[in-house]
Amino acid sequence: MMDEVSKPPSSQSPTPSVSSDGNKKSEVGSAAAVKDNTPTRRAAVAQALESASFAAVVEAACSHRNLIPGLAESLETSSGVGVIPSRGGNAKNSSSGIEGDNVEMDVGHPILPSINAVSNTALRLINDFNLPPFVTMSTKDSAPQLKLEDPPLMTTDNDGGNTLNIRRRLVVKGAIRGYRMSRATHGVSNGCYYYEAIIGGGDNNNNNSGQKRPLHESSNQEEPSDLATKRQKTGHVRIGWSTHSGDLQAPVGYDASSYAIRDTGGSRIHKSRREDKWGGTEFGPGDVVGFAISLYSDNTAKSSTSVPSSLGLDSATIGGTNGVSNGMKADNPTGSHICFFINGKQVGDKAFDNITPGTYYPAVSCYSDASVKLNFGPHFVYPPNKGMQPVSDLCSVPSRPEDVLDTVLTTSTSKKVDERVVSAFKDLVKKESAIRRDAYLRHAAMQKKEILNLRTERGLSTHDLQDTVKAPIEQSVDECYASMHF
């Protein structure tokens, strides 16, 4: 036995003897390793890794759909198999439908949607499916007879040189026959919120909203007969708050689900019951009508420390020398209620008290040629007191792309993933989050400029707008793209 152990193995023997203290097993394992390292095996391992990586990024995107809805939808509808041109000169344009597409933007990872595809989906959800990063009027929650319009918000996509057309839908124009209703995209279920409606003229091709009314048209003056005739020709409006149960084929205030004030006589209306002599004031083209709602849930403390007074406007904010009275009551509200304001002055007392609990949306009804431009804040022609929130606060401000990325990546998996897939996924996350933040910032900049103009026309103070109306917004937009590399 010793001789056998000490005898050197023959170089001619391809296989050692069974008793060769494990050498055979070792060489068999080496042969298997070589076999497992074949191109076919490597491709199978790589494909399995890509599939696992695809599942991981789909989970991450869908878990944060509120931040990246376009990417979540694109990944859900994707088969996981795509053809992305190489980084060489053979790349082809995708059918993105956006003017000025850059070929390089379509370079990504084959199992993920292209950047242009995600961009298009993000824009489609913003414009057509009521998922904008700001409060606007809802196409899904408006009667089809009404027109929802607004000059488009043009944003510049700095990465690809594309111009993105973001719709704001803040102007409601009347139906030819009868009243119809349109509601906003976001609603109030608890708290104190405020928005403004700027009444437009009768020419639907020229919304005269925001023009200061001549002195004889002031809401506390007797209106001349020619003005009354003009208003009859330009239609009428009813504006207020409505839940989703409110009938879109009827005016605001038609049923138990909505509360309204109407232009004629300033009447208040609920359940189709009109009350003319409650202290309301008539309003018309050029007037700015404010709408405040205070909703308190059962567990909301009704004390001076937790419930802000919602019965007046903050004249100090816009300058007390401008003749804007706040009409504020000394006592705090004791229940859910609605108040109205015309050109900064409160109309009557509480227009409606003991409001039925629910989620209430800003609601507008227009008849004939009437038009209304909505202003949800955060800046107002006649700002409310500091205890009230603008309706714009109901929509969260989009985070910076790098912050969105950090949040999305918290949905991690312990499984090994393909770093190339993860890297391409990060680019897609940053792309959509930059689009949404860019849309919000430019909307905010335009909104601030509009309020600046409206206050200037009315001789109101603009000191709270002048210092930030331009530079910070533009700088923030540029920062959206600073860390993006496509």
C-alpha positions, 0 to 999 in steps of 0.5 A: 500500500505504501508503494502505491501511495508513493508511486508517482502517477503516470502521465499516460493515465488519463484518470487516476485509480479509485483509491487516489485519495480524492484526485478523481473527484477534484478533476471531475469538479474542475471539468464541471466548472469549465462546462458551466463557464460556457457562453450559453451558461453565462448568457443564461445567468446574465438573463436570469440576473436581468429578469430579477433586476427588472422585477426589482425596479418594477417593484420600486417604481410601483411602490412610489407611483405617486412620485413617478407615475409615468415610469410605474405605468411604463414598467407595468406595461413593458414586456421586459424585452426591448430594442434600444440602439447602441451608443454607436452611430446606428441609433434611431429616433424613437416615436416620442412625438416631442419636437426636437427629440435627441437620439442620445436620449433613447440610449438606455438598457434593453429591458427598460423603457427608453427615456423618451417613452417614459417622458411621453407617458409622464406628460400624458398622465399630466395632461390627459389623466389629471395627474399634474403636479399642481391643482387644476380643473379636472377633465374627468370631473367636468361636464363635457359641455364645458370648456377647460382652457388656459394658455399652455405652460411652456417648459424647456427640457434642457437635456434634449432641447425639447419643449414640453407643453404642460396644460394648466386648465384653469379657465372654465367656459360656459355651455351653450345650453344650461348650467354644467359643473366642473370640479378641481383635481384636489379636495378638502376633507379636513382643515381650512382652505381658500381659493379665488375665482376671477370672473371673466367677460362674455367673449369666450375668445377673450377672457377678461378675467382680472381687469379691474372694474370701473368705479360704477361697476363696484359690487356695492353700487347700483349697476346701470341698466346697460351693465345689467343688459350686458350681464344677461348677454354674457351668461351667469356663474355659480361657484362654490364647493362640491363633493364627487356626488354632485351632479355634473349636469347641473349647477353648483348648489343643485343638490345636497352635495354642493354649496354655491353663490351665484352672480345675480344678487349674490344669492346662496344656493344649496339643494336648489334652494335659493336665498336672496336676502342673506347678506350676499352681494352681486358680482360680475366681470372683473370681480375676484370672488374668494371661497373659504371652507372650514371642515372639522372632523370629530377629533379636531379640537375646536379651540383658538389654538388649533382652529384658525379664524376663517372669516376674513382676509389678511389686509396687512398682507396686501397693504392696509392702505388699499381700502381692503377691509377684512370683516373678521369676526372676533369669535372662532368658528364652532363648526364646519362652514363656508364663507364668501368674499368679493374683492377682499370683503367678506359677504355676509356672515357664514354663508353655510354652517354645519356643513355635511362631512365629506371631501369638497372640491372647488366647483364652478358652473357656467351658463352661456358665454360666462367664463371663470379663471380659477386661482388656487394659490399659493398667491392671491389677489386678496390673500386670506388670513394666515390661518387658512391654507391655499387649495394649492397646498392639497398637492405636494410640491414635487421633490428634487430628482435626487431626493426622489431617487433616494426615496425610490431606492429605499425599496431595495432587495437583498437579491443580486441585481444587474448594476447596469439595469439599476443605473438606467433605472436611476436615469429614468427616475431622475428624468420623470421627477425632473419633468414633474418638478419643472412643470410645477416650478414653471406653473408656480412662476407663472401663477406668481406673475399673474397675481403680480399683474392683477394686484398692480392693476388694482393698485394693491401692494405687491411687496410680498411678490417682488423679491421672489417672482423670478430668480429663485424659480428659474434657478431651481428649474436649472438645478433640476437637471444639474445632476442628470447625465443621459 
